[in-house]
Amino acid sequence: MTVDDGNFVLHGVILYMKSEEELFETADGYLVCMEGVSAGVFEELPEEFSDWPLIDCPEELIIPGLVDTRADAMLANVRGLGTYLTDEAFAEAYAEPEAKRIASDRQYEKRSFDAFIETIYVGLATRAIINGGTDYAAAARLARMLDETGLGGLVGLSCTDAESTAEEVLENAKKFLARIKRRRLANVKPALLIDEEKTSAALKEALQRLTEEAKVSLLDCQPPLRGRQADFVRAAADEAGSFAEFFAALTLKPGRLIGDVGTFAPGSEFDAVILSDVNLDTMRELTPAERLLRVLNYGDDRSVVGKFVNGWKVY
């Protein structure tokens, strides 16, 4: 039995949300992965798992992989630019020209998508809900590239192209879903993205029927974040009233949009991130939750020392 079989144990400081309100934390726990699925967290390792491969990281924090709901692949090269602009001005100055360049240059597209995926790969998220733009072929290529890294999530085709007719949008959506289906991706699923306020009732109804037939998600586009990829953590913090609410907004709640992820509850898909806070010195004695909060607020890619998706070791 090996880690590659998806059967192993992680030992360390473990935190996860058992529900949207209930936080579980232990400074010395065992998280069991059984065939890519969580078998639960234990204060003492049950005898039946005693001879399983053990990854011992007693000083590190072990949490469910975060789910980034505000990722936009079209903005990979313009993050941090024009943060002082209104949404309309930013779109005109940066977002729209960038989308056109990606659409017209396959080499530029690949380099842009590689850079975008790398920010997710080294970060706190194991899965993301990604706006893949309005070009169905490019969005499908993005989904394939993401899946090849071992990461997961939803890659969405934006159905908000103002220059296309409703019939063209619907046809593009069908082509996108068909292309993803042929590729048989392991961890990445397709989705269709709309703007609830701007999409006509007729088009929304047609897209709803299409997604129901294809058994995929129809989601309202979240406004993209123009700063660092990690800013989605801070966006969640701004809307939370407690640490538990904050942590749930990063893991359990968005995980339900993708599947049974974002928690270590028994039976959930095994997504985990191992975090180190050794570079965040403090003279205080901190609880596991306080340590995690510091990593979420002040950590960087050095903080992420291990990552698993569906029980598979990404690194």
Summary of the structure (lengths in Angstrom):
residues: 315
radius of gyration: 20.1
end to end distance: 18.9
largest distance: 62.2
contacts: 1043
relative contact order: 0.19
helix: 40%
strand: 27%
